[in-house]
Amino acid sequence: MKKRMLGFWEIWNMSFGFLGIQMGFALQNANVSRIFQTLGAEVEDIPILWVAAPLTGLIVQPIIGYFSDRTWHPKLGRRRPYFLVGAILASLALFVMPNSPVLWFAAGMLWIMDASINVSMEPFRAFVGDNLPESQRTKGFAMQSFFIGIGAYVASKLPNILTYFGVANTAPEGVIPDSVKYSFYIGGAAFLIAVLWTVFRSKEYSPEEMKTFEEEEAKDKNYVKEERPESWFVSNGKSHLIKGIITLIVGIIATYSVYFFGLKKDLYVLTIGLISLGGIVLMISGVMQKGKNYNNGFVTIVNDFQFMPKVMKQLAWVQFFSWFSLFSMWIYTTSAVTEHIYKATDATSEAYNTGANQVGEMFANYNIIAAAVAFLLPLIAKKTSRRFTHFLALVAGGLGLMSIYFITNPTTFTVEWLPMIGVGIAWASILSVPYAMLSGALPASKMGYYMGVFNFFIVIPQLVAASILGFLVSTFFDNQPVYALLIGGVSMILAGLISLTVNDKAIVEINE
């Protein structure tokens, strides 16, 4: 028994929810730094305020993936219950965020909003793997990239569109402009409607059918289900405990060094959030496995992270440098354009808000470019390879991001389009090619979980960026945010070079 080939409109319907999801993400990415600065945040403090977003993804996505693999609702199926719950919560958060009265409230709302969006988004990646045969998965992820591009384009342009129709784009000090507020309201409504479309216009295979597919796939790919004895878990637990203790000690030393030398507080995210907590996670896993308590989601997540497929390990480095670059763009483009190009730092000034609106246009443009090239990348991959296609796209993105530094004459083309052509090509590839390569290397029964774990390599670089970019910009570049974009450009080119090493041997009929 094989999964049937789906028609164009069936793939369209199962991907349509991403239109709303990406509208939520795009409004967040293009406007949250602006909201923070309006409420009084200093440029060097913006990265630490953004840390909530990737941290919530790190926690939420593997958990949602793990449980969605084990969920079945008679009417809503396996993944769609999570689409629906996440959409309701995210829509409410989008309505509240632009009404934040003070900075700490806005930072907290970012945490809630990002968690809700992640609940809705995470199962969509596994949804493609569940419903499509392997020969159609590249097309499925390309369709998601198309809707991501369209949704983000519309959402990024909303403040400017509303300004064109007379909605106020400026406001008194400490007050978020109406153009931003109404954009979030529209985005919240669109988020819910788009996800509801997918929930009610898509179908899922039953657990019995999925089990049959998994057995057939195991035969085709020579998967061997490894039954590990209790003694293995006890031994692995000892190893985790030792590694956890060492990692925790390193984290404590690093944290004290930040305090002792008076380094930037952003670095605590790295020393406490990643190193120390990573050590604690390993220690807990070690204690549980040594105590023969290993049949649970927590130990499964930690162990499968340890023994992830080879292709996933190789893609991890590509993802790390790609998303480090993207995060530098999302948190620093507003301040880089307004300060470096428009020479404005006053958030109430006309020059600042003109530049901030241009950033919205820039983000809109790279997304529409991504939508335009989404179905071109599979064709290039068929002629060359997926890893070479990804390399070309990432190099284009890195060069585009670096070009912002050299803009001296701010015109519509030089600011809003020229840098974003390369970024848009890279974005289309980042959203599709790695997932197409990965899905072919994963067992069907763990598709949701591994897609959630794969999110680690999106989140960790964002946490690293939030930790060190502020330190680098203030220490070495005299608080000039445009240099963060130069660093991001170099990082994306490095990701492209690493992508050439990925062992992607899966044969996929791209145009099937």
N, C-alpha and C positions, 0 to 999 in steps of 0.2 A: 504494500500500500504506500503510495507516494502522495505528497501534497500536490494539489492541483495548481496549475498555472492560473494566476489571477489576471483579470482584464484591467485595462487602464483605469477605468472609473472605480473599480474595487480598490486598487492601490491608492487612488486619489482620496477616496472616502476614509480609508484607514490612516491616511497621513494628514488629513485636513486639520485635525486638532492642533498640530504643530503651528498652524497659522496663529492661533490665539496664544499658545504658550510663548512663542517667540515675540509676540507683541508685548507680553508682560516683561520678558527679559530685556527687550530693546528699550522699553521705557525706563527700566531700572538702570541699564548700562549708560544710557545717554543723559539721564536727568538726576540720578542720585547724588553725584558729585556736586552738581549745581544746587541741589536742595541742601546738602551739607554746608556748602560755602554760604548760601543765603542765610542759614541759621547760625553762622558764625565760625565755622570750621576753618582753620588755617590750612594752607596748601600741604604743608609737610605732615599734617595729621590725617589727611584724607585716606591714605592706604590702611591705617589701623582701623578706621571706621568701616572700611569695606571688608574687613576680615570676616564679618558675620556671614557674608554670602558664600564664599567657598567652604567655610567650616561647616555650615549647615549641609551643603552638598556632600561633604565627606562623611557625615554621620547618616544622613537620610537615605542616600541612593543605594548603598549596599543592603540596608535593612529592607527598603521597599522592594528591591530586586529579589532578595531572599524570600520574602513572604509572598510576593506576586507569583513566584514559581510554584507555590503551594496553595494558591487560592483557586476556588472555583465557585462562582455564583450562578444559579440556574438561568438567570436572565442576563446578567452583565458579564459573565464569563470569568476570565483569568486576570487580564490586565485592566479591563475597562472600569472596575470599581475604583481603582487608584486614580485613573484619569479623572473620574467624576468628583471624588472627594477633594483631590488636589485643586481642581478647577474652581470649586465653590470657595475654598479657603483663600486661594490666590486672588480671586476676583474681589473678595471683601478686603484683602490687604491692599490691593491697588487703589481702592476707594479711600482708605484711611491714610496711606503714606503721604500724599501731598498736603494733608491737613495737619502734619506734625507740628506741634507748637514750639518745641525746643529740640536741640541737637540730639540729646540722649534718647528722646522718644523716636526720632527718625532712625537712629542707629538700631534701636530695638525693632522697629517696624521692618527694616531691611532684613533682619534675621528671620522674622515671621514670614515675610513675603517670599524670600528665597526658599525657605523650607517648603512652603506650600507649592511653589512652582516646581520644585524638585520632585515632590510626591506625584504630581501629574505627569512630569516629563519622563522620569526614569523608565517606566514600563514601555514607553513608545519605542525605544530602541529594541527591546526584546520582542515587541509586537511584530516587527518586521521578520525577525528570525522565526517566530512562531508560525506566522501565516504564509510566508513565502518559501518556495523551494530555493535551494542555494543559487540556482541560475538566475533568479529574479531579485536577489537581495541587493545587489548594487543599484538596480533600478529603484528598489524601495527606498534605500537610503538617499538616493538622488532626489526622489520625490519629496522626502522630508526636507532636504536642503532647499528645494524650490520653495516650499511653504515657509521655511525659516526665513529665507531671503525676502519674500513678499511681506510677511508679517512684520519683520523688523524694519523694512523700508517704510511701510505705512506708519508704524508707531514712531519711528525716529523723526518723521516729517510732521507729525501731528501738531507740536507747538507752533511751528511756522505756518502751517495751514490755518490754525485757529487765529494766529496773529493777523493773517491776511484778511480774515473775515471780521476783524475788529476786536478780538479778544485781547485784553491787556497782556503785554509781554514783560512789563516791569511792575514793580510793587514797592511799597515802603520797605525800609531796612528790616530784615528779619521776617518778611512775609513772602511766601512762595507765589509767583505770578499765576494769574488765572489760566494762562495758556498751558502751563504745566499741569495745573489741577485738572482741567477739563480733559487733557490728554490721558491722564491716568483713569478718569472715569470711563472714557470711551474704550480704553484698553481693557479695563476690567470686564465690561460688558462683552467685548469681542472675545476675550479669553473663554468665558463660560459658553458662549454660543458655539464657537468653533469646536470645543471639546465635546459638547453635547452632540454635535453632528457626527463625530467619529463614534461616540458611544452608541448611538442609535442606528447608524448606517453601516456598521461593521459587524462581522461575525468572528467567532473564535472556534477553534477545534476543541472538542471535549477532551478531558483527561485521558479517556480510553484511546482516542485517536492519537493524541500526542505521544502516548506510550508506544503505540505501534510505529509511529514515525521515528521515535528515538531508537527503537530496536533495529529498524531498517537502516537508519543513519549509522548506527554503531557497526553494522555489517559492512557498509560501504566504506567507512573511514577506519575500520579496524580498531575501533575504540575497545579498550579492555577495562571493564569495571573493576577497580581495585578494591578488594575487601581487606582493610587493614586490621590486624589483630590488636587486642587490648594492649599488649606489650609495646606495640609501635607507638601508641598514643602516650603511654607513660614515658617512653624514651624521648619522644618529641617534646613532651611537656617539660622535661628536665632541660632540654636545649633552649626552649623558649624562656624558661625561668632565668637561666644564666645570662642569655642575651638581653633579657629585659632589665636585669639588675645593672649590667654594664651600661646599657643605653640610658637608664635613669640617672646613673652617676654622671655620665657625660652631660646630660641635660642640666643637672643641678650645677655642675661646674660652669657650664656655659652661661646659665642664668645668673650665677653670682658674678661672673666676669662682666656681664652687661651692667650690673648694678655697681660693681667696684670701679670700673673705668668710666662710669657715667655715660654709657653709650645710649643711643636713641631707644626709647621704650618700645618702638615697633619690633625690635629684635626679640622681645619677650615672646612674641607669637611663635617664632622659630624655636627658641630654647625651651619654652614651657609647652607650647601647643603641639609641636611636632616631635621634638626629641624626648622630652620628659613623659608626655602622655603616651608616645609610642612605646617607651619602656614599660610603663604601667600596663598597657594593653598586653604586651608580651608576657609580663609577669602573671597577670590574671589568667591568660590562656595556659601558661605553664602550670599554675597551681591546679586549675580545673582538670587538665589532662593527667597530671600526676595523681589526682584524686579520682581518676576514672570517670570523670563527669565530662564526657566529650560529645555526647549526642545532643548538641544544641547549636543554635544559629551562631552564637558568638565564636565558638571554637571552629566551626565550619568556615566562617568568614576569614579568620586568622590563618587557618591551615591552607585554605585554597588560595589565599593571597601568597602564601609561601611557595605553593606548588602550581602556580598558574602556568598555562601553556607557553611554550617558547616564543611563539609569535607575539603573544601578549606582553611578555617581558621586553621584547625588542621594540614594540610599539610604545611601551611606557616612556622611553627616553624621547621618542619623537613627540609624544603628547606633552611631556614635561616642558620642553623648550618652546613648543608651539603656544601652549596656554600661558606660559610665563609672559610671552610677547603680547598675547591678546589682553591679558590683565593689565599690563603696563599701558596699553592703548586705552582701555576703558576708563581707567582711573586718572590718567594724566592728559588725555587729549584736550579736555575742556580748558584746563589751566595752561597747557602748552600753547594752544591757539590764541587764547585771550591775552596771555602775557608775552609770548615770543613774537606773534604776528601782529596783534592789535595793541600791544603795549598797555594793556588795561588790567588792573587788579581789583578795582572797586566793583563789587557785584551789583551795585545799583546803577552803574553808569551805562550809557547807551552803547559805548564801544564794547564793554564786557558782554552785554546781552546780545549784541550783534554777533560777536565771536562765538558765544555759547550756542546761539541758534545755528551758526554755520557748522558747529560740531554735530548738531542734530542732523543737518543735511549730509555731512560726511558719513555718519553712521548709516543713514538711510541709503546713501549711494553704494557703499560697499555691500550692503545687503541685496540691493536690486541687481548689482553685478553678479553676486553669488547665485541669485535665482536664475539669471540669464545663462550662466555657464554650467549650471548644475548638471544638465544632461549632456554637455559637451565632454566633461571629464571622463565618463565611462567610455566614450568613443576613443579618446586619446589613450586610455588605459588598455583598450583592446589592441590598439596598434603598437603600443610599447609595453608597459607594465603598470600595475597600480602604484608600485613604489616609485617609479620614475615620474609618473604623473604627479604624485604627491610632492616629490622633490621640486619639480618645476613650479608648482603652485606656491610652495612655501618660500622659495627664493623670490618670486614675484611679490609676495606679501611683505617680506622683509625689506626689500628695496623701496616699496611704496611707503612703508612706515618711516623709514629713515629720511625720505625725501621731504618730510614736513620741516625738518631743520633748515632746509635750504630755501624755503619760501620767503621771499621778501616783498612781493607784490600780491596782496590778497585779492584775487579775483575769484569769480565763481568757479572757473575751471581749475586754477592752480590750488585752491584750498579744498573745494568740495569734491572734485573729481579725480585729479591727477594722482594723489597719493592713494586714493581708495580703489583704483582699478586693480592694482596688485593685491591689496588687502582683500578685496572681494573675491578674487580668484582663489587666494589661500583659504578664505573662510569657507567657500563652497567645498573645497577638498577636505578641510579639517572635519567638516560635518558629515562626510560620506565615506571617503576612501579608507580611513583607519577602521571604521566599523564594518565595512565590507570585508576587509582583510581579516578582521578579528572573528566575525560571526562564523566564518568557515572553519575556524579552529576550535569552536566551542561545542560541547555536548548539549543537546536540546534541553535536557532536564535542568541545566544550570545556566541557561541563556540569560534570564533576568538577573540572577545573582552576579554572574561575571560581567555583565554590562554595568552593574552597579559598582563592582570592584574596579572596573576600568575607569570609572569616574574618579578614583583616587588620583590618577595621573592627569586629571584635569584640575582637581582641587588642590593637591599638594603644591604644584607650581604657583597657584594663585596665592596660597598662604606664604610661600617663600617670597613671592613678589611683594605682598603686603608687608612682610617683615623687613626686607632689605632695600626696597626701592627708595623709600623715604630716607633711609640712612645714607644711601649712595648719593642721592640728589643733594641732600643738605651738606654732606661731608666733602664731596669731591666736585660738585657742580654748582655751588653757590645758590642752591635752592631754585635752579632753573629747570622747570619740569620738562622742557623739550628734550633734555638729555635722557630722560627715562624712555622716550620714544626711540632714540638712537639705540639704547641698550636692547629694547624690545625687537628692533629690526635685526640686530646681530643675532639675537636668540632664535628668531624665526628661520633665518638662513641656516644656522647650525642644525635646527630640527630637520630641515630639508636634506642636508648632507647625511644625517643619521638615518633618514628614511630609506636611503639606498642600501642599507645593510639588512633591512627586514627580510626574513626568509618567507616570502609570500609565494607559496607554490600552488595554492588552490586554483583550479581551473574553473572559471565562471563564464558562462555565456552571457556577455554584457547586454546584448541586444535581444535576448530570448524573450 
